[in-house]
Amino acid sequence: MKKLSEYKQIVALGLVALLCAGLFLAGAPGIVVLATVILFQLLAFAMSKPLPGCFNTVLTPEQLKEFEDICKELKSYVPGLKDLQGAEGGFAAIKNLPTLLKAEKDRADAMEAALKKLQKRGIAATGENKVRWVGRTPFISDIAARAIASDLILQAHSVSGMLPKILGDEERCEKFLKEARAFAGIEQKAGGALSPADIPLPTIYMPQVVELVFAYGQARQYSTVFPLGAGTVKLPRLQAGEDSFTFLGAGTAGMSAAIGQKEVQADLVTFTANKAGGLIRIPSEIEEDTFIQLGQFLARYIARQFALLEDKTMFLADGSAGYANITGVGNYCVANPTYLVKPAAGNTVVSDVTLANFRAMRALVNPAVLANMAQDGETNAAYFMHPSLESLLVTFNTVGAPQIYMPARNGQPATLDGWPIHWIGVSANNNGIAQPNAFVAFFGDLSYWYLGERGEPRVEVSREVFFATDELAMRALERIDVEAMAVDAMSALQLPAA
C-alpha cells in the first residue's frame, strides 16, 4: 500500500475541494467558489506534461495516473473483501466488533481480579502472611511491613511538604518514595502528589497485626472472639439458678407420671460495635535503611496498644463513658457480689492478700467451670493477675506444702494449687502501696466472656489531628464490645475501700 504522500495531485485536488466547501459555507459568492476550482485546475494543466491531441480530460495526466494507481490497489483488496463477505456473519459481524472488544476487556479485568485473589491465597498458604517469632519477639512478614511503611510514605507524600519533615532530606525522600511506589505498583504522576484515593491500604496484611495482638494480649487470647455481623447483635444467655431435672416417681409409679415443666431462664445480651483506638505520632526523623523496620515498629506498637486496650476493657471496664458503657469482669463481680472476694477492711496493700483469699475465688464460680477441660486435656479455668504478684505467691510455699505455687517451666504456665496463672498487665501491681478498691486477681473460664469484633482493625494516616504542630499521625481503629455470656464463669479478688 502506497503512502498518502505519493498521491500529491489527488490530495491537492481534495484539499481545494474542501477549501471551496468552506468558502461556500462561510457565505462566499458561488462565482468565487467556482473560480477557485477553475484556477487550481488551470494551474495544474499548465504545470503538467503536454499530451498529443486536440482535447484533454478534466483531470491532468498526473491526476489520472494517481487515480489509476488507487484503483489498482483497491482492486487487489476485492478478493479479500469477497472472502470476508462470505465468512460467518459477513460484514454485519464487523458492526459487533466494539461489543466483542468490550466483552473481551471485561473478561481480562475479571481474570486479573481472580489472579490477585489467588496471589493473596498463595501468600496465606505459603505462610508469608503469618507472624514469625525470632527469639521471644514477634515479627510480621517483610511484605506486610513494607505495606504498612508504604502506606505511611505515600500518605505523607500526598501532603505538600510533609514527607521531607519526616525523612529529612530530598535524596532520602526520593529513595523511600520510589520503594513505596514500587511496592504499591503506582507510577509517578506528573505535576502533583498522589491523592489519598490513589493509595491502597494494606488491608490483606491486617490479620498479621491482629495476630500480634494475640501475642501481647490475654483478653483476646483466652476469651471467645466473636465476629459481629452488624453494628448491633443480640445473643441469648442462660441465667443462673435454672431448674434441675428430677425423678418422676419410684418404680412403675413414675412410668405414668406427668412430666412437670422445667424452665430455662434466658436473657438477651446486646453487643454494640464501639469504635476504639488511638494515634501514633510519627518520629520526626527516619534512618535511611529502616523502611521495613519502620513497618515492624508501627505494627508492634499498634498491636501492643490494641492488646492493652482490650485487656483493660475485659478486666477493668467500669461501665462509664470512658469505656463506651462496657462493664468488664471486675466491676461485673462488684455488681454481683456473689462472685467477689474482699479481704478484711484495712488490707489495702496487695501483700495483705492471703492464700485463703485466692482459694475462695474458686468456690464462687460454677462447678462446671472447674470441670471444663480444653482439647489438650488441661482445664480452661485459670487465674489472671499481675506478674509482680509472683513474689507474694512464692511465700505461700511452706515446709509442709512446698508445691502451692509453681513457676513457669518447660513451656508450661505458672500454677497456683495446680491451676494455671496467666499474667496480665492491667491488674493491681504488688508495689507495697495502698491501692483501695484495686482488683488483685481474677479466676475462672474467660472463654465464657465474649470479645465481639466488627470487621478487622483499620490503620490509616491522619493529617488533621496534629495540624497545629504540622506533624503526621497514623491512626489505628477497631470496633469491639465485651459481654459476659455466662453469669457465673468468673470471680474477682478486690482490695477493700479502706
C-alpha positions in Angstrom: 0.0 0.0 0.0 1.5 3.3 -1.1 1.8 6.2 1.3 -0.8 9.1 1.1 2.1 11.5 0.3 2.7 9.7 -3.0 -0.7 10.9 -4.4 0.1 14.6 -4.4 -2.2 15.6 -7.2 -5.3 13.8 -5.9 -4.6 15.1 -2.3 -4.2 18.7 -3.6 -7.5 18.5 -5.5 -9.2 17.1 -2.4 -7.9 19.9 -0.3 -9.0 22.5 -2.8 -12.5 21.0 -2.8 -12.6 21.2 1.0 -11.5 24.8 0.8 -14.2 25.6 -1.7 -16.8 23.9 0.5 -15.6 26.0 3.4 -15.9 29.2 1.4 -19.4 28.3 0.4 -20.5 27.6 3.9 -18.9 30.9 5.0 -21.2 32.8 2.6 -18.7 33.4 -0.3 -20.4 34.0 -3.6 -20.8 31.0 -5.9 -18.7 32.6 -8.6 -15.8 32.9 -6.2 -16.0 29.2 -5.3 -16.2 28.2 -8.9 -13.4 30.5 -9.9 -11.2 28.9 -7.2 -11.7 25.4 -8.6 -11.1 26.6 -12.2 -8.0 28.5 -11.4 -6.5 25.5 -9.5 -7.2 23.1 -12.3 -5.8 25.5 -15.0 -2.7 25.8 -12.9 -2.5 22.0 -12.7 -2.8 21.8 -16.5 -0.2 24.4 -17.0 2.3 22.6 -14.9 1.6 19.1 -16.3 3.4 17.4 -19.1 1.7 18.0 -22.5 0.0 15.2 -24.4 -0.6 14.9 -28.2 -4.2 15.6 -29.2 -6.6 18.5 -29.5 -8.7 17.7 -26.5 -7.9 16.7 -22.9 -9.9 15.4 -19.9 -10.9 17.5 -16.9 -8.0 15.8 -15.0 -4.4 16.3 -15.6 -2.2 13.4 -16.8 -0.6 13.2 -13.3 -4.0 13.1 -11.6 -5.2 10.4 -13.9 -2.1 8.4 -13.2 -2.6 8.6 -9.4 -6.3 7.8 -9.7 -5.4 4.7 -11.8 -2.9 3.6 -9.2 -5.5 3.9 -6.5 -8.0 1.8 -8.4 -5.4 -0.9 -9.0 -4.6 -1.1 -5.2 -8.3 -1.2 -4.3 -8.8 -4.0 -6.9 -6.2 -6.1 -5.0 -8.4 -6.0 -1.9 -11.5 -7.0 -3.7 -10.9 -10.8 -3.4 -10.2 -10.4 0.3 -13.4 -8.4 0.7 -15.3 -11.1 -1.1 -13.9 -13.7 1.3 -14.9 -11.6 4.3 -18.4 -11.2 2.9 -18.7 -15.0 2.6 -17.3 -15.7 6.1 -19.6 -16.3 9.1 -21.5 -13.2 9.9 -20.2 -11.3 6.9 -19.9 -7.5 7.0 -22.6 -7.5 9.7 -20.0 -9.1 12.1 -17.8 -6.0 11.8 -20.5 -3.9 13.5 -20.3 -6.2 16.5 -16.6 -5.7 17.0 -16.9 -2.8 19.6 -19.2 -5.0 21.7 -16.9 -8.0 21.4 -13.9 -5.9 22.3 -15.6 -4.6 25.4 -16.6 -8.1 26.5 -13.0 -9.2 26.0 -11.8 -6.3 28.1 -14.3 -7.2 30.9 -13.1 -10.8 30.8 -9.5 -9.7 31.0 -10.3 -7.5 34.1 -12.1 -10.4 35.7 -9.1 -12.7 35.1 -6.8 -10.0 36.6 -9.0 -9.7 39.7 -9.1 -13.5 40.1 -5.3 -13.6 39.8 -4.9 -11.1 42.6 -7.2 -13.3 44.8 -5.1 -16.3 44.0 -1.9 -14.3 44.9 -3.4 -13.4 48.3 -4.4 -17.0 48.9 -0.9 -18.1 47.9 0.6 -15.7 50.4 -1.6 -17.2 53.2 -0.9 -20.8 52.0 2.9 -20.4 52.0 3.0 -18.8 55.4 4.2 -15.4 54.1 1.1 -13.8 55.8 2.0 -15.2 59.2 3.7 -13.7 62.2 7.1 -15.2 62.8 9.0 -15.3 66.1 12.7 -14.5 66.5 13.6 -15.5 70.0 10.8 -14.1 72.1 10.0 -11.2 69.7 7.2 -11.5 67.2 7.7 -10.0 63.7 5.2 -9.6 60.9 6.4 -10.6 57.5 8.6 -8.3 55.5 5.9 -7.9 52.8 3.4 -6.7 55.5 6.0 -4.4 57.0 6.6 -2.9 53.5 2.8 -2.5 53.0 2.4 -0.5 56.3 5.5 1.6 55.7 4.5 2.2 52.0 1.1 3.4 53.2 2.7 5.9 55.6 5.2 7.2 52.9 2.5 7.6 50.2 0.1 9.3 52.5 2.8 11.7 53.7 3.7 12.5 50.1 0.1 13.4 49.4 0.5 16.4 51.8 2.7 19.1 50.4 6.0 19.4 52.3 5.1 16.7 54.8 7.5 13.9 53.6 10.7 16.0 53.9 9.7 16.8 57.5 9.6 13.1 58.3 12.6 11.8 56.3 14.9 14.8 56.4 16.5 15.4 53.0 15.2 15.2 49.4 17.5 12.3 48.5 16.1 10.1 51.3 12.6 11.2 50.4 13.1 10.1 46.8 14.6 6.7 47.8 11.7 5.9 50.2 9.1 7.2 47.8 10.5 5.1 45.0 10.4 2.0 47.1 6.9 2.7 48.3 5.6 3.3 44.8 7.3 0.1 43.6 5.6 -1.9 46.3 2.2 -0.3 45.6 2.5 -0.6 41.8 1.9 3.1 41.4 3.5 5.1 38.6 4.7 8.6 39.4 2.2 11.3 38.4 3.4 14.4 36.6 2.6 17.7 38.1 1.4 16.8 41.6 1.4 14.4 44.5 -0.8 11.4 45.0 -4.3 11.8 46.4 -5.5 9.5 49.2 -7.8 7.8 46.7 -4.7 6.6 44.8 -3.2 4.9 47.9 -4.2 1.3 48.5 -4.4 0.5 52.2 -2.7 -2.8 53.2 -5.9 -4.5 54.3 -4.8 -8.0 53.4 -2.0 -7.7 55.9 -4.1 -6.6 58.9 -4.6 -10.2 60.1 -0.9 -10.2 61.0 -1.4 -7.1 63.2 -4.4 -8.9 64.8 -2.1 -12.0 65.3 0.3 -9.7 67.1 -2.5 -8.6 69.4 -3.0 -12.3 70.3 0.7 -12.4 71.2 0.5 -9.4 73.5 -3.0 -9.5 75.0 -4.6 -12.0 77.3 -8.1 -10.9 76.7 -8.1 -11.8 73.1 -6.0 -14.9 73.7 -8.3 -16.6 76.3 -11.7 -15.0 75.7 -14.0 -16.0 72.9 -13.5 -13.7 69.9 -16.9 -13.4 68.3 -17.3 -11.7 64.9 -20.2 -9.2 64.9 -22.2 -9.4 61.7 -23.7 -6.0 62.3 -23.2 -2.9 64.4 -25.6 -4.3 67.0 -26.0 -8.0 67.6 -28.1 -9.8 70.3 -27.2 -13.2 71.7 -29.1 -15.4 74.2 -27.5 -16.0 77.6 -28.6 -18.5 80.3 -29.3 -17.1 83.7 -28.0 -18.6 86.9 -30.3 -20.9 89.0 -32.2 -22.7 86.3 -34.4 -25.7 87.2 -32.8 -29.1 87.6 -34.2 -32.4 86.3 -35.7 -34.7 89.0 -37.1 -38.3 89.2 -40.8 -38.5 88.5 -41.5 -41.4 90.9 -40.2 -44.7 92.2 -40.6 -47.9 90.1 -43.7 -48.3 88.0 -45.4 -45.3 89.7 -43.1 -43.0 87.8 -43.8 -44.5 84.4 -47.2 -42.9 84.0 -46.5 -39.8 86.0 -46.9 -36.4 84.3 -43.7 -34.6 83.4 -43.5 -31.3 85.1 -42.3 -28.2 83.2 -38.6 -27.4 83.7 -37.9 -23.8 82.7 -34.6 -22.4 81.5 -34.3 -18.7 82.2 -32.5 -16.7 79.5 -32.0 -13.1 78.6 -30.6 -11.3 75.6 -27.1 -9.8 75.6 -26.7 -6.9 73.2 -23.3 -6.4 71.5 -22.6 -3.0 70.2 -19.5 -2.4 68.0 -17.9 0.5 69.8 -15.1 2.4 68.0 -11.8 2.4 69.9 -8.2 3.2 69.0 -5.6 5.9 69.1 -3.0 7.9 67.3 0.7 7.2 66.8 2.9 10.3 66.4 5.4 9.5 63.6 9.0 10.1 64.5 10.5 13.3 63.1 13.5 11.5 61.5 13.8 8.1 60.0 17.1 6.5 59.2 17.8 5.7 55.5 17.9 1.9 55.8 14.9 1.4 58.1 12.0 1.1 55.6 11.0 -2.5 56.7 11.9 -1.7 60.4 9.5 1.2 60.3 6.7 -1.1 59.3 7.7 -3.6 62.0 7.7 -0.8 64.6 4.3 0.5 63.6 2.8 -3.0 63.6 4.1 -4.0 67.0 3.2 -0.6 68.6 -0.4 -0.8 67.2 -0.7 -4.5 68.4 0.5 -3.7 71.9 -1.8 -0.7 72.2 -4.8 -2.8 71.0 -3.9 -5.6 73.4 -3.6 -3.2 76.3 -6.9 -1.5 75.5 -8.7 -4.9 75.1 -7.2 -6.2 78.4 -8.3 -3.1 80.3 -11.7 -3.3 78.8 -12.1 -7.0 79.5 -11.0 -6.9 83.2 -11.4 -3.3 84.4 -14.1 -1.6 82.3 -16.4 0.2 84.8 -19.5 1.0 82.6 -18.6 4.7 82.2 -18.4 6.7 79.0 -14.6 6.2 79.0 -15.2 2.5 78.3 -18.2 3.1 76.0 -20.6 1.9 78.8 -18.9 -1.5 78.8 -18.6 -3.4 82.1 -15.6 -5.8 82.5 -15.1 -8.8 84.7 -14.1 -6.9 87.8 -16.9 -4.5 88.0 -19.4 -7.1 86.8 -18.4 -9.1 90.0 -18.8 -5.9 92.1 -22.3 -5.5 90.8 -22.9 -9.2 91.5 -21.1 -9.7 94.9 -21.8 -13.5 94.8 -18.7 -13.7 92.6 -16.5 -11.2 94.6 -13.9 -11.9 97.3 -12.7 -9.0 99.5 -10.0 -9.2 102.3 -10.8 -7.7 105.7 -11.1 -3.9 106.0 -7.8 -2.2 106.2 -5.9 -4.7 103.9 -5.5 -2.3 101.0 -1.9 -3.4 100.0 -1.6 -6.3 97.6 0.8 -8.1 100.0 -2.1 -8.3 102.5 -3.9 -10.8 100.4 -3.8 -14.4 101.7 -3.8 -17.8 100.1 -7.3 -18.3 101.6 -8.5 -15.3 99.5 -7.1 -16.9 96.3 -8.7 -20.2 97.1 -12.0 -18.7 98.0 -12.3 -17.3 94.4 -12.5 -20.9 93.1 -15.5 -21.7 95.2 -17.6 -18.8 93.8 -17.7 -19.9 90.1 -20.0 -22.6 88.7 -18.5 -26.1 89.3 -18.8 -26.7 85.6 -16.1 -24.1 85.0 -13.7 -26.1 87.1 -14.5 -29.3 85.2 -14.5 -27.7 81.7 -11.5 -29.3 80.0 -9.8 -28.0 77.0 -9.0 -30.1 74.0 -5.4 -30.6 75.1 -6.6 -32.1 78.4 -5.9 -29.0 80.5 -8.6 -27.0 82.2 -9.7 -23.7 80.8 -10.1 -22.2 84.2 -7.2 -20.1 85.3 -6.0 -17.2 87.5 -5.3 -13.8 85.9 -3.0 -11.4 87.8 -0.1 -9.0 87.5 3.3 -10.7 87.2 4.6 -8.7 90.1 2.5 -10.9 92.4 4.9 -13.8 91.9 7.0 -12.6 94.9 3.8 -12.9 97.0 2.8 -16.3 95.7 6.3 -17.7 96.5 5.7 -17.0 100.2 2.7 -19.5 100.1 5.2 -22.4 99.7 5.8 -23.6 103.2 7.8 -26.5 104.5 4.7 -28.6 104.8 3.2 -27.6 101.4 6.1 -26.6 99.0 4.1 -27.1 95.8 1.4 -24.5 96.2 3.0 -22.1 93.8 5.0 -23.4 90.8 6.8 -21.1 88.4 6.6 -21.5 84.7 8.8 -24.1 83.3 9.3 -26.2 80.1 6.7 -24.2 78.2 4.1 -24.7 80.9 2.5 -21.7 82.7 2.9 -20.9 86.4 0.3 -22.5 88.6 -1.4 -21.9 92.0 -2.7 -25.1 93.6 -2.3 -26.7 90.2 -4.5 -24.0 88.4 -2.7 -22.1 85.6 -1.8 -18.4 86.0 -1.9 -16.0 83.1 -0.1 -12.8 83.7 -1.8 -9.6 82.8 -0.5 -6.0 83.0 -3.7 -4.2 84.0 -4.5 -5.5 87.5 -3.0 -4.3 90.8 0.8 -4.2 91.0 2.5 -5.6 94.1 4.4 -2.4 94.8 3.8 -2.1 98.6 1.5 0.9 98.2 -2.1 1.0 99.4 -4.5 0.6 96.4 -8.1 0.8 97.7 -10.7 -0.9 95.5 -8.0 -2.2 93.1 -8.5 -5.6 91.5 -5.8 -8.0 92.5 -6.8 -11.2 90.6 -9.5 -12.9 88.6 -10.3 -16.6 88.4 -12.5 -18.6 86.0 -13.0 -19.6 82.4 -12.6 -16.5 80.3 -13.9 -18.3 77.2 -17.4 -17.5 78.6 -16.7 -13.8 78.1 -17.0 -12.7 74.5 -14.9 -10.1 72.8 -17.2 -9.0 70.0 -15.3 -7.7 67.0 -16.8 -5.9 64.0 -14.6 -6.3 61.0 -10.8 -6.0 61.1 -8.8 -3.2 62.7 -8.1 -0.3 60.3 -4.8 1.5 60.1 -4.9 4.9 58.3 -2.9 8.1 58.2 -4.4 11.2 59.8 -3.2 14.6 58.6 -5.6 16.8 60.6 -5.1 15.8 64.2 -1.6 17.3 64.6 -2.4 20.2 62.2 -1.3 22.8 64.8 2.2 21.2 65.1 2.5 20.4 61.4 3.0 16.7 62.1 1.7 13.4 60.7 0.0 10.6 62.7 -1.0 7.1 62.0 -4.5 6.2 63.3 -5.4 2.7 64.4 -9.1 1.9 65.0 -11.1 -1.2 65.9 -14.8 -1.8 66.7 -15.3 -4.1 69.7 -17.5 -4.9 72.7 -17.1 -7.1 75.8 -20.0 -9.0 77.3 -20.5 -11.9 79.8 -22.2 -14.9 78.2 -22.2 -16.9 81.5 -23.1 -15.0 84.7 -21.1 -17.3 87.0 -18.0 -18.1 84.9 -15.6 -15.6 86.6 -14.8 -14.3 90.1 -12.7 -11.4 91.2 -10.5 -10.5 94.2 -10.7 -6.8 95.1 -8.9 -4.9 97.8 -11.3 -3.1 100.3 -12.0 0.6 100.1 -10.1 1.3 103.3 
